[in-house]
Amino acid sequence: MARPLIQIALDSLDFNQTVGLADQVAPYVDIFEIGTPCIKYNGVNLVKELKQRFPDKLLLVDLKTMDAGEYEAGAFYAAGADIVTVLGVSGLATIGGVIKAAKKHGAEVQVDLINVDDKAFVAKESVKLGAQIVGIHTGLDAQAAGQTPFADLQDIAALGLNVRISVAGGIKQSTVQQVVASGATIIVVGAAIYGAPSPAEAAREIRELVDAAV
Ligand SMILES: O=C(CO)[C@H](O)[C@H](O)COP(=O)(O)O
């Protein structure tokens, strides 16, 4: 099994706090995710700053695009994004537009299955269109209502699609090995790292647990 990648969700609105957190956890993570509220607040300048400071990290911009896929995503790929997210609920035309923009920049696309009813259908069609990653995602509001991503992860992994599977939604030390065993190859962690007394220590623990699970 290839070593799963760890993605830190940088979900603060504050530019300097975001860069500071990235700096603290950099030794333990593979992907910096600029979270949706953060990218809306800070825009392309933050993409450029993180790319310049951390050229060896993958940079995911969590646009959660809903329309105008090629146009919206293009600017973020041009600024340095390696991966941009598009919503599965947006429809295949929008997903296809983001894939077109990604191809122009030699970059990748993650289709976020958050709130998609027929996740298997959208995952299969996204792979046919050329998406490299599908995201199983229980959002922050759904987490607050008690939902988790675990059952959906198992269902999508069981399809055996030729695609990387990302999982997000309250993943923490006690669940990280379970999601690796279920087939996730990108493990997204936000609050369990940035909300910890020592984010660097929390990220180090997650790294050790993920590596031990392979
Ligand atoms: O994309 C997000 C919310 O829409 C979050 O960044 C993602 O859920 C990861 O954060 P956490 O680990 O705190 O759930």
The ligand as an SDF file (V2000), in Angstrom:
LIG
                    3D

 14 13  0  0  0  0  0  0  0  0999 V2000
  -13.6540   21.2380    4.5290 O   0  0  0  0  0  0  0  0  0  0  0  0
  -13.9380   21.3830    5.7040 C   0  0  0  0  0  0  0  0  0  0  0  0
  -15.2530   21.8640    6.1270 C   0  0  0  0  0  0  0  0  0  0  0  0
  -16.1200   21.9930    5.0410 O   0  0  0  0  0  0  0  0  0  0  0  0
  -12.9060   21.0570    6.7550 C   0  0  0  0  0  0  0  0  0  0  0  0
  -11.7120   21.6620    6.3980 O   0  0  0  0  0  0  0  0  0  0  0  0
  -12.7330   19.5410    6.8550 C   0  0  0  0  0  0  0  0  0  0  0  0
  -13.9490   18.9990    7.3470 O   0  0  0  0  0  0  0  0  0  0  0  0
  -11.5820   19.1490    7.7820 C   0  0  0  0  0  0  0  0  0  0  0  0
  -11.7420   19.6920    9.0590 O   0  0  0  0  0  0  0  0  0  0  0  0
  -12.1320   18.7890   10.3610 P   0  0  0  0  0  0  0  0  0  0  0  0
  -11.0540   17.7590   10.5060 O   0  0  0  0  0  0  0  0  0  0  0  0
  -12.1410   19.7920   11.4800 O   0  0  0  0  0  0  0  0  0  0  0  0
  -13.4700   18.1720   10.0580 O   0  0  0  0  0  0  0  0  0  0  0  0
  1  2  2  0
  2  3  1  0
  2  5  1  0
  3  4  1  0
  5  6  1  0
  5  7  1  0
  7  8  1  0
  7  9  1  0
  9 10  1  0
 10 11  1  0
 11 12  2  0
 11 13  1  0
 11 14  1  0
M  END
$$$$
